[in-house]
Amino acid sequence: MEWIVVAVAVVLALPVAVYVGQDRLIFHPQPATDAARAHTASSFPGAADLFIEARDGTRLHAWHVKGSPLILYFGGNAEDVSRMLGRAARNAAGSGWLLVDYRGYGSSAGSPSEERLVSDAMEWYDHARQKLNSQNTVVFGRSLGSGVAVQLAAARPVQAVILATPFDSLTSVARHHYPYLPVSWMLKHPFDSSSRAPSIAAPLLCLVAERDEVIPAIHSRRLFDAWQGAKRWVELGGAGHNSTDDVPAFWQAIREFLVQFH
């Protein structure tokens, strides 16, 4: 009887622990000090610090590089988006960039959640249209950021969408990694992209890692198949989830895709 009680306790405790700790599993904020931000600004004189205030008063930060089209970038769950400044300058010269720090990341205040990140994305889009005079906006989402980018593209008119290592839904990916847990009941941040894809007419460039151990390609394919607009699938041979940019085809595909929007 004691063993049965222990077994039941373990079975119940694991889902509770995962539920309580899921924010730490999904989001890995990378905050930046003022000194680090100043160093980045001095290293990339073409990049400007940009701050806005969210509707709830939270101070949000992004890096802005002038150019056209403007690429509104949403990074991975543990990404320091300032690292994209150098990569963008080398590989996509001429395009504008707005590299968004999620809440709790970089120089943005607050704490992340799906609802807050998507709401902030709408505010950054509106700010770009109204204050940066950007009429040609391309949305670029990587990994977790694909979930933000898809929801933005479903709610606002965008020129195009670039998704790197995207997923159909976080629920589906979590079910793949934790088949023994009732994740559909537990997940507070489902990021259901596949249900929104059929309503998006903007053209899509989908960049997928052949050996993605975090988001298996099947999850990207489901999202791709559901997409309404014109679409291109690029599988990056030999790439893992965190090594897509090392494959020459990654930036080559992006440059070719962006030509039509200059």
N, C-alpha and C positions, 0 to 999 in steps of 0.2 A: 504493500500500500504506500509506503514512504517513497519508493521509486516512482510510482505512478504520480504521486503529488509533485515530485521534483520534475518529472518529464512534462507534466501539464504546465508547471510554472515556467519552465524554459520555453515551451512552445508559445506561451502567452507573452513572455517577457521580450522575446526577440522582435516581434512586430511593434510592440510599444517603444522599444529602444530605437528602432529604425524610424518610426513615425516622429518621435521627439527630436531625433538628430538629423532628420532629412535635410534641413537647410544647410548643415555643415557638409553633407555629402554632395549637394547640388551646387552650392556657391562657395567659391574660395576667394574672397576679396583680397586684392593686392593693393593696399593703400600706399600712397606716396607722400613723403614729407615735402615741405615747402622747398627744402634745399634740393631734393631730387627733381622736383618740378622745374626749379630755376635752372638746374644743370641741363635738363632736356631742352628747355627753351633756348639756352645759349648754344647748344649743340646743333639745333635746327632752326636757324634764324627765319626761315620761311614759314615756320609754324607759330600760330598765335594761341595763347591761352584764351579760352572762352568759358565764361561762367553764366549760367542762368539760374533763376529761382523757380523751382517746381511749384505746382499749385498748393502743395502743403507746406511750402516755405523751405524745403530742403535745397541746399546749394549744390548744383550739379556742374560738372566740369567736362570739357571736351577739348581736343586739339584740332585746330582749324588750319587747313592749307588751302589757299585760293586756287581755283581752277575750274574747268568744266569738262564733263559733268561733275557735280558734287557727289561723292560717294559717302554715304552715311554708314559708318562701320560699327558693328556690334560684335565684340570678341567672344572668346571662349570663357569657360567658367573660372579659369585661373589665369587669365591673360592680362598682361600689362600692355594696353593698346598703344602706348607711346612707342613701342618697338616697331610698330608698323610705319612710323615716320620714315625711317631709313629705307625699309623695303619698298614703300610706295614711291619714294624719290628715285630709287634705282630702276624700278620695274614698271611704273605707271606714271611717268612724268607727263605733266600737262593736265592731269585730272585733279580736281579738288577733293579734299578729304575732310570729313568731320568724324574724328575718332572718339567715340563716346566712352567715358568712364561710367560704368554702372554705379549705383549707390554703394558706398563702402569701398569702391575701387578707386585707385588713382587719387585724384583730388576732389572726388565727389563725397559728400556727406551721406549719412543715412545708412540703411541696411537693405539688402536686396530681397525681392520677391518677384514672382512672375507678374503680378498685377502692377507693382511699382515700376518695374523695368519697362513694361509695355507702355504704361502711361507716360513715362519719361521719354520714350522713343517718339511718341506722338508730339510731345512738346519740342523736342529737338527738331523734328521735321518742320513743324509750324514756324519755329524760330528761323530755320534756314530759309524758308520761303519768304518770310516777312522782313527779316533783318539782314540776311546775307544775299538776298535777291537771287536765290537759286531756283530756277524753274526746271532745270534738268537734274533730277535726283535719282541716283542709283542706290539701292539698299544692298548692303553686303553683310551677311551674317555668317559667323563661323561657329560650328558646334552648338553650344548653348545659345549663342547669338542668332543662330538660324531661327530658333523659336521666336525670338523678338522680332527679327526682320520679317518673317512671314506674317505675323499679326499686324505689323505696320503696313506692309504691302496690301493687306486685305482691307485696311481702314483708310488709307490715303492713296492718292494717285501718284504712282512712281513710274519712272521711265523703264526701269529694269530691276532685276533681282539677281544677285550673286550669292550662292550658298555653298559653303565649304564644309564638308563632313556633316551634312544636316541629318535630321531624323524625322520620322513620321509623327511621333509623339514621345514625350519623355516617359509616359506610362508604358508604352510598348517597349522602349529600351530597358526600362527598369524591370519589366516582366522577363525580359531576356536574361538579365543578370541575376535576378532574384525570383526564380520560378516558384519557389516555395512560399512566397509571401503574397498576400492579397493586395498588391500594389495599387490596383484601381480604386480601392477603398481608402488607401492610406495617403496617396500622393496629394500634396497641397499645391503643387506647381506642375500641372500636367503638360503644359506647352503643347497643345494639340494642334500641330501644323497641318496634318493631312486633312482635317475637316475643313480647313480654311482654303486650302490650295485650289479646289474647284472653282472658287469665286475670283481668283486672281488671273487677270488677262495679261499682265506684264510679262515680257520675255524673261526666261530663266536660264542662267548658267549654273549647272550643278557639278561641283568638284568633289569627287569621292575618292577616298584612300582605299586602295586595293586590299591592304592588310590592316584595316581599321579594327583594333581590338576593343575600342570603347563603343563605337557606333557601327556595328556591322553593316555592310553595304545594302543588305536587304531593307533596312529601315530608311535609307536614303532613296532606294528605288521605289518604295511605296509612296513616298512624298512626290517624287518625280512623276510617277504614273498618274497621280491625282491632279497634277498641275494643269490648269486650263490653257494658259498662254503658250506661245512658241517656246521650245525648250531644247537645251543641249546638255548631254551627259558626257562628262569627261572623267574617266577612271585613271587615277594616277598610279601607274605601275610601281610596285615595290614600296609605296608609301604607307606609313602607319598613321594613326590619328594625329600625332604631333609632328609629323615630318612632311606634310604635304608641300610646304613652301620650298623644300629642298629639291623637288622634282621640277625640272625646267618647264614641263608642260603646264604647271600651275599658273605661273605668271604669263606664259605665252597665251593660254586660253583667255585669261582676263584681258590682256591687251587686245586680242582679236575681237572679243566681245564688246569692249568699250568703244572701238573705232566708230561704230554706227551711231554713237550718242555724242560725239564731239561736234 
